[in-house]
Every structure is written in C-alpha cells, then in structure tokens.
C-alpha cells in the first residue's frame, strides 16, 4: 500500500472520529436542553392561619399561572394528606373540578397527596389564569422523648401549642416541583407570636385578637419556603452589611448574646474559607422541644429548645448550610445527601481549627472519619434525614 493511500485512510479515520465526537456532543447538548415548561408561576401568594391549640393550619394559596404550551387542561400540586383541599376556584370565582389522593412519598419522612386540578377552559401558550386553592387540617407530628439517646425523636414539621416550624418537604403549602416565582406570605398567628419566614417584612397588623405579618420575596424556589412562629424575645447585631438576629423563648434570654457571638464567629470562619454567602441577614430561631435537632433555612437556622446550651451543638453544621444548600444550590431534594456531607465536613473543619491541642485535633479527625465510614451509600436515611 502506497504512502498516499495510507495518508488518505488516516485522514478518513480522523474524520470519522471527529464526526463521532460531534454527534456525541450534539446528543449530550440535546439531552441537556430543558423540556418545554407546561406553565410558569407568575406569582404565588400564601395566606395562612396557625391555630396552636388545635395543632391546626388553614391556608389559601393563589397561583397565577402562565401557560407555556397550547392546550393546557390541568395542573398538579402536592400537599400533606392531613391538609384537605376544600375548594379550588379560578379568578372568576368558578369552582374547578379537583381530586386529592394519597400517593407515594416524594420526600423522605413526608406523607404525600397529589392534587389534580382541571381548568375550566384550555389555555393557549402565553395565556394566564389565577387559581385559588383553600385547604385546612391538623399539622402535627408528635415527638416522644428517647431516654436512651437523651433527646426527642425528630418531628420534622409541626404546629404545637408553643411554636410552629414548617419545612417545605413536609408539604405545608401547595408544592409544584422545579418552579421559581415571586412570593407573598400573609400569616395570621396569636397576638403575642412573631413570624420568621422568607422575604422582607412588609407590614404587621392586628385583627380580631390575632396578629398578621406580611412578607414579600422577589424570587424564590418552590422548594425553599420555610416558616417559624412562636412567642419570642429577640436581639440583633449588625456586622458590616450582615445582620444577625436571635429569636428565643423568654426563659432562654441569657443565651441571646452567646448565640449571636458564636454565630458571628462561625460565619466569619466559613466566609474566610468559602467566600461570602449569598445573604445579608441570618436568624437563629428556637423551635420548641419536639423538633429533636436543628434545621437550616435560607434565612438562618432553627434549633430545638433542649439543645440550647453553651456547648453550641449542631450550630456549625446548620450555619454551613448557608453555603451548602443555599449559596451553592438548594438545600433540599435529590442532592440533600451531598449538602449534608459538605455541611458535616465544614463543621469538622471549624472544630479542627478551634481544637486547643494536637490530641483534641486528632479526636476531631477521628470523629470525621467515624462519620464518613458508615455512609457507604448516599441514599441512606441518615443522610437524607439530616437538616
């Protein structure tokens, strides 16, 4: 075979390889392109009332939808089964046909129902409609004290007589996956309670012996809406452009300053390690005896009453979620195991830095190793249940 023929075959081979690579890249890009969204949520309004003595929650959700396709006939949302939908109406007050049925859990530790709503008229692409869904029920998850572990078994979200802590994965509001939208929250609570939730506080008012808080958020993920409420005392501190506020029950007033100072120290440590977080305010929130541990939120962290002490348990981990789960990506969903792992690693980095001697530093490293070894599978409940 001549040199010319060899060169031609070589060129042909290179062209085939290049063509295959182009086809593979094109296939990958096509897979990465998002599917056409059936609809967008133009605005989401939540009007809720918390009824502590009944462990009750009443809600009215207004969703303004814009169709992304021609012929939109219906849409779905998820809600906790103990919260029953009473009615669904459109902007003309027409009652819409809907169904609510218990389905397989979409999140660990979260009973789930699927609500399917049929629209009165099909929507063309670009058309909008406002839907109003009213619901109510018991929102209570009991927590018993485990004497062996010396802690309360975890109640992931609940309305109790002393406090309410509502996490998105327990589906306290109509949840539609993978949406981003402006949010208005109007929360009615007992007159001596305070509400902490997403967005900026716009107004407060008194109505029939209740207190009403109104919050606005310009843009939020549908899986990022938290709400805490109780009869709190509070204290704040501003560090540069960053604002820290602690909300504790009155009998824990002596812990306000120590927790603010410890939070400031940990935030400073993580900022030096990971850069500034995507936040200007951070709240420390006591959430009663029943929660069992702590939880991160976009605007701070919550901690169970029995864990409030000068050893500051869980605090480095929960503050780390301001980076791993908020600044980097969402804290909940399929990647929870990864965010929990990074938050735990950050926690141990902080402990290692603060350990007073080599022996203490070695104990921190062994503690981290002990955390890592059992995790072999990122699907383990121990990871997914972390807050």
LOGU-561028 format. One record per residue: z, x, y of N, C-alpha, C in turn. Coordinates in steps of 0.1 Angstrom, whole numbers, padded with zeros to 4 digits, always signed. Atoms other than C-alpha are relative to their C-alpha. Example, Ala and Ser with C-alpha at 12.3 -4.5 7.8 and 13.67 -1.06 7.14 Angstrom:
+0000+0009-0012+0078+0123-0045+0000+0009+0012/+0000-0009-0011+0071+0137-0011+0008-0008+0011/
END
This chain:
+0000+0009-0012+0000+0000+0000+0000+0009+0012/+0001-0008-0012-0010+0014+0034+0012-0002+0009/-0010+0001-0011+0013+0021+0063-0001-0012+0008/+0003+0012-0008-0004-0007+0082+0005-0012-0006/-0004+0012+0008+0003-0032+0055+0016-0001+0000/-0015-0001+0000+0040-0021+0053+0005-0005+0014/-0005+0003-0014+0044-0024+0091-0002-0015+0002/+0003+0014-0002+0028-0059+0090+0011-0008-0008/-0010+0007+0008+0052-0070+0062+0013+0001+0007/-0013-0002-0007+0081-0056+0081+0001-0009+0012/-0001+0008-0012+0072-0074+0113+0001-0015-0004/-0001+0014+0005+0067-0107+0093+0014-0003-0004/-0014+0002+0005+0101-0102+0077+0010-0002+0012/-0008+0001-0011+0117-0097+0111-0001-0013+0007/+0003+0013-0006+0100-0128+0125+0007-0011-0008/-0006+0010+0008+0113-0148+0096+0015-0001+0002/-0015-0001-0003+0149-0136+0101+0003-0005+0013/-0003+0005-0013+0147-0143+0138-0002-0015+0001/+0002+0015+0001+0133-0178+0131+0012-0007-0006/-0012+0006+0007+0161-0185+0107+0012+0000+0009/-0012-0001-0009+0187-0173+0132-0001-0011+0011/+0002+0010-0011+0171-0195+0159+0003-0014-0005/-0003+0013+0005+0172-0225+0136+0015-0003-0003/-0014+0002+0002+0208-0219+0126+0007-0002+0013/-0006+0001-0013+0218-0215+0163-0003-0014+0005/+0004+0013-0005+0199-0247+0172+0008-0011-0008/-0008+0010+0008+0217-0266+0143+0014+0000+0005/-0014-0001-0005+0251-0253+0155+0001-0007+0013/+0000+0006-0013+0243-0264+0191-0001-0015-0001/+0002+0014+0001+0232-0298+0180+0013-0007-0006/-0013+0005+0005+0264-0303+0160+0011+0000+0010/-0010-0001-0011+0284-0292+0190-0001-0010+0011/+0002+0010-0010+0268-0318+0212+0008-0012-0002/-0008+0012+0003+0292-0347+0217-0009-0012-0002/+0006+0013+0002+0282-0381+0204+0001-0008+0012/-0001+0009-0012+0274-0407+0230+0012-0008-0001/-0012+0008-0001+0306-0423+0241-0003-0014+0002/+0003+0014-0001+0306-0460+0235+0005-0006+0013/-0005+0005-0013+0327-0466+0266+0010+0011+0006/-0010-0008-0007+0349-0448+0292+0010-0009+0005/-0011+0007-0007+0382-0459+0306+0000+0004+0015/+0001-0003-0014+0376-0461+0343+0014+0000+0007/-0014+0000-0005+0413-0469+0350+0009-0007-0011/-0010+0005+0010+0444-0475+0328+0013-0003+0008/-0013+0004-0006+0474-0495+0341+0010-0005-0010/-0010+0004+0009+0506-0499+0322+0012-0006+0008/-0011+0007-0006+0532-0525+0333+0010-0003-0011/-0010+0002+0011+0563-0522+0311+0014-0004+0005/-0014+0003-0003+0598-0535+0310+0008+0005-0012/-0009-0005+0010+0626-0518+0290+0012-0009+0000/-0011+0009+0001+0653-0541+0277+0010+0007-0010/-0009-0008+0008+0681-0518+0264+0008-0008-0010/-0009+0007+0008+0705-0544+0250-0007-0006-0012/+0008+0006+0011+0677-0558+0228-0008+0011-0008/+0009-0011+0005+0660-0524+0220-0014-0004+0002/+0013+0006-0001+0631-0542+0234-0009+0007+0010/+0011-0005-0009+0598-0533+0251-0010-0011+0002/+0011+0009-0003+0574-0556+0269-0010+0008+0008/+0010-0008-0007+0541-0543+0281-0012-0009+0003/+0013+0006-0003+0509-0554+0298-0009+0012+0004/+0010-0011-0002+0480-0529+0297-0013-0006+0006/+0013+0004-0006+0450-0533+0320-0009+0012-0002/+0009-0011+0002+0420-0512+0309-0014-0005+0006/+0014+0003-0005+0388-0512+0330-0009+0010-0008/+0010-0008+0009+0360-0501+0306-0014+0000+0006/+0014-0001-0004+0325-0489+0314-0008+0003-0013/+0008-0002+0013+0300-0493+0285-0009+0013+0002/+0009-0012+0001+0282-0461+0275-0012-0003-0008/+0012+0004+0009+0257-0480+0253-0004-0014+0004/+0004+0013-0002+0237-0511+0253+0005-0008-0012/-0004+0009+0011+0252-0540+0233+0015+0003-0005/-0015-0002+0003+0290-0531+0234+0006-0013-0003/-0005+0013+0004+0305-0560+0215+0016+0000-0001/-0015+0000+0003+0341-0549+0208+0005+0014+0002/-0006-0013+0000+0366-0521+0210+0013-0001-0007/-0012-0001+0007+0397-0509+0192+0011+0008+0007/-0011-0009-0003+0431-0495+0200+0011-0001-0010/-0011-0001+0009+0462-0485+0181+0013-0003+0007/-0013+0004-0006+0498-0498+0187+0010-0001-0012/-0011+0000+0011+0531-0496+0168+0001-0015-0005/+0000+0013+0006+0533-0526+0144+0011-0009+0005/-0012+0008-0004+0567-0537+0157-0003-0006+0014/+0004+0006-0013+0550-0544+0191-0012-0009-0003/+0011+0010+0003+0529-0576+0187-0007-0003+0012/+0008+0004-0011+0500-0583+0209+0000-0016+0000/-0001+0014-0002+0504-0618+0223-0013-0006+0005/+0012+0005-0005+0472-0622+0242-0009+0012+0005/+0009-0010-0006+0441-0603+0253-0010-0009+0009/+0009+0008-0009+0421-0616+0283-0009+0009+0008/+0009-0007-0009+0392-0605+0305+0003-0003+0014/-0003+0001-0015+0391-0603+0343-0002-0014+0005/+0002+0014-0004+0380-0640+0344+0011-0009-0006/-0011+0007+0007+0412-0650+0325-0005-0007-0013/+0005+0005+0013+0391-0658+0294+0008+0006-0011/-0007-0005+0012+0411-0655+0262-0010+0006-0010/+0009-0006+0009+0395-0630+0239+0005+0000-0014/-0004+0000+0014+0395-0630+0201+0004+0014-0004/-0005-0013+0005+0415-0602+0186+0007-0001-0013/-0008-0001+0012+0432-0591+0154+0009+0012+0001/-0009-0012+0001+0461-0568+0147+0005+0001-0014/-0004-0003+0014+0467-0553+0113+0005+0013-0002/-0007-0013+0003+0489-0526+0099-0010+0008-0008/+0009-0009+0007+0468-0496+0088+0007+0013-0003/-0006-0014+0004+0473-0460+0075+0004+0007+0013/-0005-0007-0012+0492-0438+0099-0010+0009+0005/+0009-0009-0006+0471-0419+0124+0007+0013+0004/-0008-0011-0003+0500-0396+0132+0012+0000-0009/-0012+0000+0009+0529-0384+0110+0012-0007+0007/-0012+0007-0005+0561-0404+0114-0003-0011+0010/+0004+0010-0009+0543-0432+0132-0007-0012-0007/+0007+0012+0005+0537-0467+0118-0011-0004+0010/+0012+0002-0008+0503-0478+0130-0006-0014-0003/+0008+0012+0002+0485-0511+0136-0013+0002+0008/+0013-0001-0007+0448-0514+0146-0002-0014+0006/+0003+0012-0008+0440-0540+0173-0015+0001+0003/+0015+0001-0003+0403-0550+0174-0002-0012+0009/+0003+0010-0011+0391-0569+0205-0014-0003+0001/+0014+0004-0002+0359-0589+0206-0003-0004+0015/+0003+0004-0014+0343-0591+0241-0006-0013+0001/+0006+0013-0002+0333-0624+0255-0016+0001+0001/+0014-0003-0001+0298-0610+0263-0003+0015-0003/+0004-0014+0002+0280-0579+0252-0002+0007+0013/+0002-0008-0012+0279-0551+0277-0012+0009-0001/+0010-0009+0000+0249-0532+0287+0005+0014+0005/-0004-0013-0004+0251-0495+0294+0002+0000+0016/-0004+0000-0014+0269-0490+0328+0008-0012+0004/-0007+0011-0004+0284-0524+0329+0015+0002-0003/-0014-0002+0002+0322-0527+0333+0007-0014-0002/-0008+0012+0002+0349-0552+0323+0015+0005+0000/-0015-0003+0000+0387-0553+0328+0006-0009-0011/-0007+0007+0011+0408-0562+0297+0015+0001+0003/-0014+0000-0001+0444-0572+0299+0006-0004-0013/-0007+0002+0013+0465-0569+0267+0015-0001+0002/-0015+0002-0002+0501-0583+0267+0006+0001-0014/-0007-0002+0012+0525-0572+0240+0015+0001+0002/-0014-0002-0001+0562-0571+0232+0006+0002-0014/-0006-0001+0013+0587-0564+0204+0012+0010+0001/-0011-0009+0001+0615-0542+0192-0006+0014-0002/+0005-0014+0000+0610-0505+0198+0012+0009-0003/-0012-0006+0004+0639-0490+0179-0001+0007-0013/+0000-0008+0013+0642-0462+0153+0015+0005-0001/-0014-0004+0001+0678-0458+0141+0001+0015-0005/-0003-0014+0004+0693-0423+0136+0014+0001-0004/-0013-0001+0006+0722-0416+0113+0004+0015+0001/-0005-0014-0001+0744-0385+0117+0001+0006-0014/+0000-0008+0012+0739-0359+0089+0012+0009+0000/-0013-0009-0001+0774-0344+0083-0003+0014-0006/+0002-0013+0006+0760-0316+0062-0008+0009+0010/+0008-0008-0010+0734-0305+0088+0007+0000+0014/-0007+0002-0013+0758-0315+0116-0010-0003+0012/+0009+0004-0010+0731-0332+0135-0005-0014-0003/+0006+0013+0002+0715-0366+0140-0014+0002-0006/+0014+0000+0005+0684-0373+0119-0009-0005+0011/+0008+0001-0011+0655-0374+0142-0006-0014+0002/+0007+0012-0003+0644-0407+0158-0011+0004+0011/+0011-0006-0008+0610-0398+0173-0002-0007+0014/+0001+0007-0013+0609-0425+0200+0009-0012-0002/-0009+0012+0001+0633-0454+0207+0005-0005+0013/-0007+0006-0011+0648-0478+0231+0014-0003-0005/-0013+0002+0004+0686-0477+0228+0008-0006+0012/-0008+0005-0011+0714-0491+0249+0003+0010+0011/-0003-0010-0010+0719-0458+0267-0012+0007+0006/+0011-0008-0004+0684-0444+0270-0013-0005-0007/+0013+0002+0006+0647-0448+0263-0008+0013+0000/+0009-0011+0000+0624-0420+0252-0012-0004-0008/+0012+0005+0005+0588-0429+0245-0010+0011-0001/+0010-0010+0002+0564-0404+0230-0013-0006-0004/+0013+0006+0003+0526-0411+0227-0003-0003-0015/+0003+0002+0014+0524-0406+0190+0007-0011-0007/-0007+0012+0006+0548-0434+0183-0006-0013+0006/+0009+0011-0004+0522-0457+0200+0007-0011+0007/-0007+0010-0007+0543-0475+0226-0009-0007+0011/+0010+0006-0009+0511-0483+0246-0013-0001-0008/+0013+0000+0007+0475-0492+0235-0006+0013+0001/+0005-0013+0001+0462-0459+0224-0015+0000-0005/+0014-0001+0004+0424-0452+0223-0003+0015+0000/+0001-0015+0002+0416-0417+0210-0010+0006+0009/+0010-0008-0007+0399-0390+0230-0005-0005+0013/+0004+0005-0013+0399-0406+0264+0007+0007+0011/-0006-0005-0012+0407-0393+0298-0002-0009+0012/+0001+0011-0011+0414-0416+0328+0011+0001+0010/-0011+0002-0009+0434-0423+0359+0010-0009-0005/-0011+0007+0006+0467-0438+0352+0010-0006+0010/-0010+0006-0008+0491-0462+0369+0011-0005-0009/-0011+0006+0008+0526-0469+0354+0009-0007+0009/-0011+0008-0007+0549-0496+0366+0010-0003-0010/-0011+0001+0010+0582-0495+0348+0012-0007+0006/-0012+0008-0004+0610-0521+0351+0011+0003-0009/-0011-0005+0008+0644-0509+0340+0013-0006+0006/-0012+0004-0007+0681-0517+0346+0002+0007+0013/-0001-0005-0014+0691-0512+0382+0006+0014+0002/-0007-0014-0002+0712-0480+0376-0008+0010-0008/+0008-0010+0008+0684-0463+0355-0010+0007+0009/+0011-0008-0006+0659-0437+0365-0011+0002-0010/+0012-0002+0009+0624-0433+0351-0006+0013+0003/+0007-0012-0001+0607-0400+0345-0012-0001-0009/+0012+0001+0008+0571-0401+0334-0012+0008+0007/+0011-0007-0005+0536-0388+0341-0003-0003+0014/+0005+0003-0013+0522-0385+0376+0011+0001+0011/-0009+0000-0012+0537-0388+0411+0006-0013+0002/-0007+0013-0003+0563-0414+0420-0005-0005+0013/+0006+0006-0012+0546-0437+0445+0010-0009+0007/-0009+0010-0006+0574-0463+0451+0011-0004-0010/-0010+0007+0008+0606-0479+0439+0004-0013+0007/-0004+0013-0006+0618-0515+0445+0010-0007-0009/-0010+0008+0007+0645-0539+0434-0006-0014-0002/+0006+0013+0003+0635-0572+0417+0009-0007-0010/-0009+0007+0009+0660-0597+0402+0009+0008-0008/-0010-0009+0007+0686-0571+0394-0005+0011-0008/+0007-0011+0007+0661-0547+0380-0006+0010+0010/+0007-0010-0009+0646-0515+0394-0014+0003-0005/+0014-0002+0004+0609-0509+0394-0005+0013+0006/+0005-0013-0004+0593-0475+0395-0016+0000-0002/+0015+0000+0001+0555-0470+0402-0004+0015+0001/+0005-0014+0001+0538-0437+0392-0016-0001+0000/+0014-0001+0001+0502-0426+0397-0004+0014-0005/+0005-0012+0005+0483-0399+0379-0015+0000+0001/+0015+0000-0002+0447-0389+0388-0008+0001-0012/+0008-0001+0012+0436-0379+0354+0010+0004-0011/-0009-0002+0011+0454-0379+0320-0007-0002-0013/+0005+0003+0014+0446-0377+0283+0007-0012-0005/-0006+0012+0006+0451-0408+0263+0012+0003-0009/-0010-0004+0010+0474-0388+0240+0011+0009+0008/-0010-0009-0008+0497-0374+0268+0009-0008+0008/-0008+0009-0009+0516-0404+0282+0015-0001-0006/-0014+0001+0004+0554-0400+0279+0008-0008+0010/-0009+0006-0010+0583-0419+0295+0014+0001-0005/-0014-0001+0003+0620-0413+0296+0008-0008+0011/-0007+0008-0009+0646-0436+0312+0015-0001-0004/-0014+0002+0003+0684-0438+0314+0008+0000+0014/-0008-0001-0012+0713-0439+0339+0004+0015+0002/-0002-0014-0001+0711-0403+0351+0006+0004+0014/-0003-0008-0013+0726-0379+0377-0010+0011-0001/+0010-0011+0000+0702-0352+0388+0003+0010+0010/-0001-0011-0010+0699-0319+0406-0013+0008-0001/+0013-0006-0001+0669-0300+0418+0001+0014+0006/+0001-0013-0006+0659-0264+0427-0015+0003+0001/+0014-0004-0003+0627-0251+0442-0001+0015+0000/+0002-0015+0001+0615-0216+0433-0015+0002+0004/+0014-0001-0005+0584-0208+0454-0006-0013+0001/+0006+0013+0001+0560-0236+0447+0004-0008-0012/-0004+0007+0012+0577-0246+0415+0013-0008+0002/-0011+0009-0002+0602-0275+0414+0006-0004-0013/-0007+0003+0013+0628-0278+0386+0011-0011+0003/-0010+0011-0001+0649-0310+0382+0007-0003-0013/-0007+0003+0012+0676-0317+0356+0006-0014+0001/-0005+0014+0001+0684-0353+0346+0010-0001-0012/-0010+0001+0011+0717-0356+0326+0008-0012+0002/-0010+0011-0001+0742-0383+0318+0012+0005+0008/-0011-0004-0009+0772-0383+0342+0010+0010-0007/-0010-0008+0006+0796-0367+0316-0005+0014-0002/+0006-0014+0002+0773-0336+0314-0003+0006+0014/+0004-0005-0013+0772-0330+0352+0003+0015+0001/-0003-0014-0001+0788-0295+0347-0011+0009-0006/+0011-0007+0007+0756-0285+0327-0012+0001+0009/+0012+0000-0008+0732-0292+0355-0005+0014+0005/+0004-0013-0005+0733-0258+0372-0003+0010-0011/+0004-0010+0010+0734-0237+0340-0013-0003-0006/+0013+0003+0007+0704-0255+0325-0012+0003+0010/+0010-0004-0009+0684-0251+0357-0002+0015+0001/+0001-0015-0001+0692-0214+0359-0007+0006-0013/+0006-0005+0012+0683-0209+0322-0014-0003-0001/+0014+0004+0000+0651-0228+0326-0008+0009+0009/+0006-0009-0009+0642-0207+0356-0003+0013-0006/+0001-0013+0006+0648-0175+0337-0011+0000-0011/+0010+0000+0011+0627-0186+0307-0014-0002+0006/+0013+0002-0006+0599-0199+0329-0006+0013+0006/+0004-0013-0006+0598-0165+0347-0004+0009-0011/+0004-0009+0011+0597-0146+0314-0014-0004-0006/+0013+0004+0006+0568-0167+0300-0011+0002+0010/+0010-0002-0010+0549-0165+0333-0005+0014+0000/+0004-0014+0000+0550-0127+0332-0008+0003-0013/+0007-0003+0013+0538-0128+0295-0013-0007+0000/+0012+0009+0003+0512-0156+0296-0007-0004+0013/+0006+0005-0012+0504-0162+0333+0006-0013+0004/-0006+0012-0006+0513-0191+0355-0004-0013-0008/+0004+0013+0007+0514-0226+0338-0007-0009+0009/+0007+0010-0008+0493-0255+0349+0009-0011+0004/-0010+0010-0005+0522-0273+0366+0007+0005+0012/-0007-0003-0012+0541-0275+0398+0015-0005-0001/-0014+0005+0001+0572-0293+0386+0004+0000-0015/-0004+0000+0013+0593-0292+0355+0014-0007-0001/-0012+0008+0002+0620-0316+0343+0008+0003-0012/-0009-0001+0011+0650-0312+0320+0007-0013-0002/-0004+0014+0002+0659-0346+0305+0008-0002-0012/-0009+0004+0011+0688-0357+0284-0005-0013-0006/+0005+0012+0006+0677-0383+0259+0009-0007-0011/-0009+0008+0008+0708-0396+0242+0003+0008-0013/-0004-0007+0012+0724-0388+0208-0009-0002-0012/+0007+0004+0012+0699-0404+0185-0013+0009-0003/+0013-0007+0002+0669-0381+0190+0001+0011-0010/-0002-0010+0010+0682-0352+0170-0004+0014+0003/+0004-0014-0003+0665-0323+0186-0007-0001+0014/+0007+0000-0013+0641-0316+0216-0014-0004-0001/+0014+0003-0001+0607-0326+0227-0007+0005+0012/+0007-0004-0012+0581-0312+0250-0008-0011+0006/+0008+0009-0007+0562-0332+0276-0008+0007+0011/+0007-0007-0010+0536-0324+0302+0008+0003+0013/-0008-0002-0012+0563-0326+0329+0014+0005-0002/-0013-0005+0003+0592-0310+0312+0004+0000-0015/-0004+0001+0013+0613-0312+0281+0012-0009-0001/-0011+0009+0003+0638-0337+0266+0009+0007-0011/-0009-0006+0009+0669-0326+0247+0011-0010-0004/-0010+0009+0005+0694-0346+0226+0014+0004+0005/-0013-0003-0007+0729-0350+0241+0009+0010-0008/-0009-0008+0008+0747-0333+0212-0004+0015+0000/+0005-0014+0000+0726-0301+0217+0002+0006+0014/-0002-0005-0014+0736-0297+0254+0012+0009+0000/-0011-0009-0001+0758-0266+0255-0005+0014+0005/+0004-0012-0007+0758-0231+0269-0007+0011-0009/+0009-0008+0008+0740-0216+0239-0015-0003+0002/+0014+0005-0003+0709-0235+0251-0009-0001-0012/+0009+0001+0011+0695-0243+0217-0013-0007+0003/+0013+0006-0001+0658-0252+0215-0007+0002+0013/+0006+0000-0013+0652-0246+0252-0012+0010+0001/+0012-0009-0001+0629-0215+0249-0012-0006-0007/+0011+0006+0007+0608-0233+0223-0007-0012+0008/+0006+0011-0007+0604-0265+0243-0007+0004+0013/+0006-0004-0012+0596-0247+0275-0014+0007-0003/+0013-0007+0004+0569-0227+0257-0011-0010-0002/+0011+0010+0001+0550-0260+0252-0007-0003+0013/+0007+0001-0013+0542-0259+0289-0012+0008+0000/+0013-0008+0002+0517-0232+0278-0007-0005-0012/+0006+0003+0013+0511-0240+0241+0001-0015-0002/+0000+0015+0002+0502-0277+0242-0003-0007+0013/+0003+0006-0013+0498-0283+0279-0011+0008+0008/+0009-0008-0008+0482-0255+0299-0012+0004-0009/+0011-0004+0008+0461-0243+0269-0008-0012-0006/+0006+0012+0005+0454-0277+0252+0010-0010-0003/-0010+0010+0002+0470-0309+0242+0011+0003-0010/-0011-0003+0008+0504-0308+0226+0000-0007-0013/+0000+0009+0012+0497-0335+0200-0013-0001-0006/+0013+0002+0006+0470-0343+0175-0001+0010-0012/+0003-0008+0012+0453-0322+0148+0005+0014+0001/-0004-0014-0002+0463-0288+0163+0015+0002+0003/-0014-0001-0002+0500-0296+0165+0007+0012-0007/-0006-0011+0008+0508-0270+0138-0002+0013+0008/+0003-0012-0007+0492-0243+0159+0009+0001+0013/-0008+0000-0012+0510-0252+0191+0015+0002-0003/-0014-0002+0005+0543-0254+0172+0002+0015-0004/-0002-0014+0004+0537-0219+0158+0000+0009+0012/+0000-0008-0012+0529-0204+0192+0012-0002+0008/-0013+0002-0008+0559-0220+0208+0012+0007-0007/-0010-0007+0007+0581-0207+0180-0001+0015+0002/+0002-0014-0003+0566-0172+0184+0005+0004+0014/-0004-0002-0013+0572-0174+0221+0015+0000+0002/-0015+0002+0000+0608-0185+0216+0006+0014-0005/-0005-0012+0006+0614-0154+0194-0003+0012+0009/+0003-0011-0009+0597-0131+0219+0011+0000+0011/-0011+0001-0010+0622-0143+0245+0013+0005-0006/-0012-0004+0006+0651-0139+0221+0001+0015-0002/+0000-0014+0003+0640-0104+0212+0002+0008+0013/-0002-0006-0013+0638-0095+0249+0014+0000+0005/-0014+0001-0005+0673-0107+0256+0010+0005-0010/-0010-0006+0010+0689-0093+0224+0007+0012+0006/-0007-0010-0007+0716-0069+0236-0001+0014-0007/+0001-0013+0006+0711-0041+0210-0010-0001-0012/+0009-0001+0010+0690-0029+0181+0003-0009-0012/-0004+0008+0011+0710-0048+0155-0004-0015+0003/+0004+0014-0004+0705-0081+0174-0015-0002+0000/+0015+0001+0000+0668-0074+0179-0005-0001-0014/+0004+0001+0014+0665-0068+0141+0002-0014-0006/-0004+0013+0005+0682-0101+0134-0011-0010+0005/+0010+0009-0005+0657-0118+0157-0013+0001-0008/+0013-0003+0007+0627-0102+0139+0001-0006-0014/-0001+0006+0013+0641-0113+0105+0000-0015+0001/+0000+0015-0002+0647-0148+0119-0015-0005+0001/+0014+0004-0001+0610-0150+0129-0007+0001-0013/+0006-0002+0013+0599-0136+0095+0004-0012-0009/-0005+0011+0008+0621-0162+0078-0007-0013+0004/+0007+0012-0004+0604-0189+0099-0015+0000-0005/+0014-0001+0004+0569-0176+0090-0003-0002-0015/+0003+0000+0015+0572-0172+0052-0002-0013-0006/+0002+0012+0007+0577-0208+0042-0012-0008+0004/+0010+0009-0006+0549-0221+0063-0013+0000-0007/+0013-0002+0007+0520-0212+0039-0011-0010+0003/+0011+0011-0002+0502-0245+0047+0002-0006+0014/-0002+0005-0013+0496-0256+0083+0002-0015+0000/-0001+0014+0001+0497-0292+0070+0014-0005-0003/-0014+0003+0004+0534-0290+0061+0007-0009+0011/-0007+0009-0009+0556-0318+0076+0009+0007+0010/-0009-0007-0009+0580-0292+0090-0008+0005+0013/+0008-0004-0012+0552-0281+0114-0004-0012+0008/+0005+0012-0007+0538-0315+0122+0011-0008+0006/-0011+0008-0006+0572-0330+0129+0006+0007+0012/-0006-0007-0011+0581-0303+0154-0004-0006+0014/+0003+0006-0014+0583-0314+0191-0003+0010+0010/
END
